[in-house]
Amino acid sequence: MSYSAKSNKAAKKYKSQGQKQIALSYKIDEYELEILPAIKESGLPVATFIKQAIMEKIQSENLDKRS
C-alpha cells in the first residue's frame, strides 16, 4: 500500500471514529445575501464560523451539560 493510500485510510478511520458531520442547507439567496457576507466580514473559515456560532448559542442559553 502506498504512502498516500495509507494516509487516506488513516484519515478516513479518524473521521469515522472521532468526528460527526452535520449537513446544513439554506436557500441560496438567504445564504448569499445574509450569511456569506457576515462570514466573510468575520475573516473566519465557514466551518469555524458555524462552530463558534453553535458554541456561543450553547453558552448563552446555558445549555452546556458537559460538567
N, C-alpha and C positions, 0 to 999 in steps of 0.2 A: 504494500500500500504506500503510495507516495506521501510526501510531507503534507501537501495541500489536502489530500483526501483524509489523512489522519486529523488534521486541524479542523476540517469541516465536520467530521464525525464527532470530535470532541465538543465543538461549538453547539452542534445540534443536541447532544446529550445534556450539556449545561443548560441550554434554553428549556429543554423539556422537563428538567428536574428542578430548576431554580427560578424560573420566570413564568409569569402569566401574561398573555397578550389580551388586550381589551380592544374590541372593534368599536369604532365610533363613526357615525355617519351624520352629515349635516347637509342641508340644502346648499347647493353651490353658491347661490347669491348671498346667503347669510354668511357662509364661510369667507367668501372673497371680500365682502363689504364690511363685515364687523370683526370676525375672528382673526383672520390673517393679518390685517393691518395692526391689530393690537399685539399679536405675537411678534411681528417684525419690529415694532417700536420697542418692545422689551429687549430685543437683541438676543433672545434665547432660542435654542432649537425648539421645534414644535413639541416634541416629546417631553422635554424638560419643562416647558411652559405648562403643559397639561398636567404633568405630575405635581408641579408646585401648586397649581390651582386646586387640585384634589386635596393635597395635604393642608392647604390653607382653609378649605371648607371643613375638613375634618376637625382641625384645631379650633376654628371659630365657633363651631357648634358643639365643641367638647365631645366629640364622638370617638376619640382615640381610646380604645379599650385594651391596648397592649399591656398596660400595667395593672 
